[in-house]
């Protein structure tokens, strides 16, 4: 489980400079940006906040996100 205090301060690295970049915790395994829709996996309790990783999942519907997320390559 990701520390709730960490979840409060994390922001989408793609949006944070121009927008709020707020993230929602989904399925206890994903952080979804409210602004751009990028989806960042949480792997072994560590959020993978790489824009490239969020890009991989931007077109995937929230309901279709795999749990647990696949390993980051």
Secondary structure by P-SEA (a helix, b strand, c coil): cccaaaaaaccccccccccccccccccccbbbbcccbbbbbbccccccccaaaaaaccccccccccccccccc
